[in-house]
């Protein structure tokens, strides 16, 4: 079963809705905005390049202590030194993937298209567990546990050492769920999980609910238009977590107390980047907006990259960085939204949110190019 609705403006395969759907059809988008000439205001350069197979699923890259851990469609998982790009290990899982990678620096976990959770120890296969439902959100590995958020919003915890299931948290099923990477993140001794438009704080040891905060109030004439699942990546600044509710809102929460600090109506189907000053996101037309972290007021909006299938942004220094459908990497000044730098990769779409380890920024392209950039 598939749907074709106005709310699904991204390319088919990025965000799908249904009774746990396998695919969807999106309405055609206008032609991408042509890039304007840019005189760089800051300096940056490519410092290394590596390669994997194609990356067409919503990959998350794990960053731990100077190490990037990445994966491709075919099931190759690889860890690299962030500063040099030198491979630390490379493993073939043996099955195509639907989600990954989660890692704490020792254990790394991915999920196959056959709904198997696969965990590696130092790059060596350790255990596999069959999951009850489809997964597109990267597992979270923390505290010698592996946490999984399924498309049906159920949360599962496993022992990282032996794969033993520890607990399952599940709310009553909704008629429709969003098959797009959701919110699953650590916060001190609390596990943060998106549950529709609500952010839940769970006890990671027992799987019990500590608090719940509503980030959006969905409006619409039918269940599809009222979908407002929280999307990853979220952004953390101290005790504050900021996240997007699908096509509904952008909001920030005090995760220590579980209360909403502010929420603003805002469309969009990808996660956020943020620092202590600004929260940035991209809407379904690829308009980039920055809200002030303190109160949610709009600081600036950029419409120069409309319909360029932008990735979620990342806050790096005093800039926000994101990629587009032609493999270009764009830097915008955090405080003003001015375009300050643009660098190329391999010409294929950048569908993965950029990540950084120290001063090294990693970009992953659809053709599996791994490009590391560093400011000068």
C-alpha positions in Angstrom: 0.0 0.0 0.0 1.3 3.5 -0.7 0.0 7.1 -0.4 0.6 10.2 -2.6 -0.3 13.3 -0.6 0.6 16.9 -0.6 2.3 16.6 2.8 4.9 14.3 1.3 7.0 16.7 -0.6 10.3 15.1 -0.4 11.5 12.5 -2.9 9.9 9.1 -2.7 11.6 6.9 -0.2 12.7 9.6 2.3 9.5 9.9 4.3 6.6 7.4 4.0 3.5 7.0 6.0 1.0 4.2 6.4 0.2 1.1 8.4 3.9 0.6 8.6 4.5 1.2 4.8 7.4 0.0 2.7 7.3 3.0 0.3 5.5 6.0 -0.9 5.2 8.3 -3.9 6.0 12.0 -3.6 4.7 14.8 -5.7 7.3 16.2 -8.2 9.3 19.2 -7.0 10.1 22.3 -9.0 13.6 22.5 -10.5 16.4 23.2 -8.0 17.4 26.8 -7.6 20.6 27.5 -9.5 23.6 28.3 -7.3 24.7 31.9 -7.2 28.4 32.8 -7.5 29.9 32.9 -4.0 33.0 34.7 -2.8 34.2 32.6 0.2 34.2 34.5 3.5 36.0 31.7 5.4 38.6 29.1 4.4 38.2 25.3 4.4 39.6 22.4 2.6 39.2 18.7 2.0 41.7 16.8 4.2 40.9 13.2 3.3 38.6 11.0 1.3 37.5 7.4 1.6 34.8 5.3 0.0 32.1 2.8 0.6 29.3 1.3 -1.4 26.1 3.3 -2.1 24.2 4.9 0.8 20.6 5.1 -0.2 19.0 4.4 3.2 18.9 7.1 6.0 22.3 6.4 7.4 23.4 7.9 10.7 27.2 8.2 11.3 28.4 7.5 14.8 31.1 9.7 16.3 33.1 8.5 19.3 36.4 9.7 20.7 38.0 10.7 17.4 36.4 7.8 15.4 33.7 7.9 12.7 31.8 4.7 12.2 29.9 4.4 8.9 28.0 1.8 6.8 26.6 1.3 3.3 23.5 -0.3 1.8 25.2 -3.7 1.2 26.1 -4.2 4.9 29.7 -2.9 5.0 30.5 -1.3 8.4 33.7 0.6 8.8 35.4 2.7 11.5 37.9 5.4 10.6 40.2 7.8 12.5 38.5 11.1 12.2 41.7 13.2 11.8 43.4 11.1 9.1 40.7 8.9 7.6 42.7 5.8 8.2 40.5 2.7 8.5 40.5 1.0 12.0 38.4 -1.9 10.9 36.0 -3.0 8.2 33.4 -5.7 8.4 30.8 -7.2 6.1 27.5 -7.9 8.0 26.3 -10.1 5.1 22.9 -8.5 4.6 21.6 -5.2 3.2 20.8 -2.6 5.9 17.8 -0.5 6.8 19.4 1.4 9.7 22.7 2.3 11.2 25.2 3.0 12.6 25.0 3.3 16.4 28.3 3.0 18.3 29.8 3.8 21.7 33.4 3.4 20.3 33.6 -0.3 21.1 30.2 -1.8 20.2 28.6 -0.9 16.8 25.1 -1.9 15.8 23.1 -1.9 12.6 19.7 -3.3 11.5 19.2 -5.4 8.3 16.3 -5.2 5.9 15.3 -8.6 7.4 14.8 -6.9 10.8 17.9 -8.3 12.4 19.8 -6.3 14.9 23.5 -7.0 14.4 26.1 -5.9 16.9 29.9 -5.9 16.5 32.6 -5.7 19.1 35.7 -4.0 17.8 34.5 -4.7 14.3 34.0 -8.4 14.9 30.4 -9.9 14.7 29.2 -10.5 18.3 25.5 -11.4 18.1 22.3 -11.0 16.1 18.7 -10.6 17.3 15.5 -10.8 15.3 13.3 -7.7 15.8 9.5 -7.8 15.7 9.0 -4.8 13.4 10.8 -2.7 10.8 13.5 -0.2 11.9 14.9 2.8 10.0 16.3 4.7 13.0 19.9 4.0 13.9 20.3 2.0 17.1 21.7 3.8 20.1 24.6 2.1 21.9 25.2 3.4 25.4 25.9 2.0 28.9 26.6 -1.5 27.5 23.1 -1.5 26.1 21.7 -1.3 22.6 18.5 0.6 22.2 16.2 0.2 19.1 13.3 2.4 18.0 11.0 0.6 15.5 8.7 2.2 13.0 5.7 1.2 15.2 7.3 3.4 17.9 8.1 0.5 20.1 11.5 0.7 22.0 13.6 -2.3 22.7 16.7 -2.7 24.9 19.4 -5.4 24.6 22.5 -6.3 26.5 25.4 -5.2 24.4 27.6 -8.1 25.5 25.3 -11.1 24.7 22.2 -9.7 22.9 19.8 -10.6 25.7 16.6 -8.6 25.5 16.2 -6.5 28.7 12.9 -4.7 28.1 10.3 -3.4 25.6 8.4 -0.1 25.9 5.3 0.2 23.7 2.4 2.6 23.7 -1.0 1.7 22.1 -0.6 1.5 18.3 -1.7 4.4 16.2 -3.4 3.8 12.9 -0.5 5.5 11.0 3.2 5.8 11.7 6.0 7.6 9.9 8.7 5.4 8.3 11.4 8.0 8.7 14.4 8.2 11.1 13.0 9.1 14.5 14.4 10.6 17.7 16.5 8.2 19.9 19.2 9.9 22.0 20.9 9.7 25.4 20.6 12.5 28.0 22.6 11.9 31.3 20.8 8.8 32.8 17.7 9.2 30.7 16.8 7.7 27.3 15.0 10.2 25.0 12.6 8.7 22.5 10.1 10.2 20.1 6.6 8.9 20.5 4.5 10.7 17.8 4.6 14.4 18.6 5.7 13.6 22.2 9.3 13.4 23.6 9.4 10.7 26.2 12.1 10.4 28.9 12.6 6.7 29.8 14.5 4.9 32.5 17.2 3.1 30.4 17.5 0.3 33.0 13.8 -0.6 33.3 12.1 0.9 30.3 9.6 2.9 32.4 8.4 6.4 31.6 9.9 9.2 33.7 8.3 12.2 31.9 6.7 13.2 28.6 6.6 16.5 26.8 4.3 17.4 23.8 6.3 19.3 21.2 3.5 19.8 18.6 -0.2 19.9 18.4 -1.0 18.3 15.0 -3.8 19.8 12.9 -5.4 18.4 9.8 -8.5 16.9 8.3 -7.2 13.3 8.3 -4.7 11.0 10.0 -2.0 11.6 7.4 -2.1 15.4 7.8 -2.0 14.9 11.6 1.2 12.9 11.6 3.8 14.8 13.6 6.4 12.2 14.7 9.6 13.6 16.1 12.5 13.4 13.6 16.2 12.8 14.1 18.8 14.2 14.4 17.9 16.2 17.4 20.3 18.8 18.8 21.5 19.1 22.4 22.9 22.1 24.2 23.5 21.3 27.8 20.1 20.4 29.4 18.2 21.6 26.3 17.1 19.3 23.5 15.7 20.8 20.3 13.8 18.7 17.7 11.4 18.8 14.8 7.9 17.3 14.6 7.2 16.2 11.1 5.6 19.0 9.1 4.3 20.6 12.3 6.7 22.3 14.6 10.2 23.0 15.9 10.6 23.0 19.7 13.1 22.9 22.5 12.7 21.0 25.8 14.5 21.1 29.1 15.4 17.4 29.3 16.3 17.6 33.0 12.8 18.6 34.0 10.9 17.4 30.9 9.2 20.7 30.2 8.8 22.5 26.8 10.7 25.8 26.6 9.2 26.9 23.4 7.5 25.6 20.2 7.0 27.2 16.8 4.9 26.1 13.9 7.2 25.1 11.1 7.0 22.6 8.3 9.8 20.3 7.4 10.8 16.6 7.1 14.4 16.5 8.5 16.2 17.0 11.7 17.8 20.1 13.2 21.2 21.5 14.0 21.8 23.9 16.9 24.1 25.5 19.4 23.6 27.7 22.4 22.7 30.7 20.1 20.7 29.3 17.2 18.6 26.4 16.1 18.5 25.8 12.3 16.3 23.6 10.1 15.2 23.1 6.5 11.5 23.0 5.4 10.0 20.9 2.7 10.8 23.5 0.1 14.4 23.7 1.3 14.1 27.1 2.9 16.6 27.3 5.7 15.5 29.0 8.9 17.3 29.8 12.2 15.5 30.4 15.5 17.1 31.8 18.6 17.7 29.0 21.0 16.7 31.2 24.0 13.2 32.0 22.9 12.4 30.5 19.5 12.1 33.9 17.7 13.2 33.7 14.0 16.7 35.1 13.4 16.9 34.7 9.7 15.6 32.8 6.7 17.5 31.8 3.5 15.7 31.0 0.2 18.7 30.7 -2.1 18.7 26.8 -2.1 15.1 26.1 -2.7 14.3 22.5 -4.0 17.9 21.4 -3.7 17.0 18.4 -1.4 19.1 19.7 1.5 20.3 17.5 4.3 19.7 18.4 8.0 22.2 21.1 9.1 25.0 20.8 11.6 26.3 23.6 13.8 30.0 23.9 13.4 31.8 26.8 15.1 29.9 29.9 14.0 28.3 28.3 11.0 25.6 25.9 9.9 26.7 23.2 7.4 24.4 21.2 5.1 24.7 19.3 1.8 22.5 19.3 -1.4 21.4 17.0 -4.3 24.5 17.9 -6.4 27.0 17.0 -3.6 27.8 20.6 -2.7 28.5 21.4 0.9 27.2 24.9 2.1 28.3 26.9 5.0 26.0 29.7 6.4 27.0 32.2 9.1 25.2 31.2 12.2 24.3 34.7 13.3 23.2 36.2 9.9 22.5 33.4 7.5 25.1 34.7 5.0 26.6 32.1 2.7 30.3 32.0 3.6 31.7 28.9 1.9 30.8 26.2 -0.6 32.8 23.1 -1.4 32.2 20.2 -3.8 32.2 16.4 -3.2 31.5 13.8 -5.9 28.4 15.3 -7.5 25.9 12.8 -6.0 23.3 13.8 -3.4 24.2 14.3 0.3 21.3 12.7 2.1 23.1 12.2 5.4 23.3 15.0 8.0 26.9 16.1 8.4 28.8 15.1 11.5 31.9 16.4 13.2 34.7 15.2 15.4 36.7 18.1 16.8 37.5 20.3 13.8 37.0 17.5 11.2 33.6 17.6 9.4 32.5 14.4 7.6 30.2 14.4 4.6 28.7 11.1 3.2 27.3 11.1 -0.4 24.8 8.7 -2.0 27.6 7.0 -4.0 29.4 6.2 -0.8 32.0 9.0 -0.9 33.4 9.9 2.5 34.7 13.5 2.4 36.4 15.1 5.4 36.7 18.9 5.6 38.5 21.1 8.0 38.7 24.9 8.5 41.9 26.7 7.9 
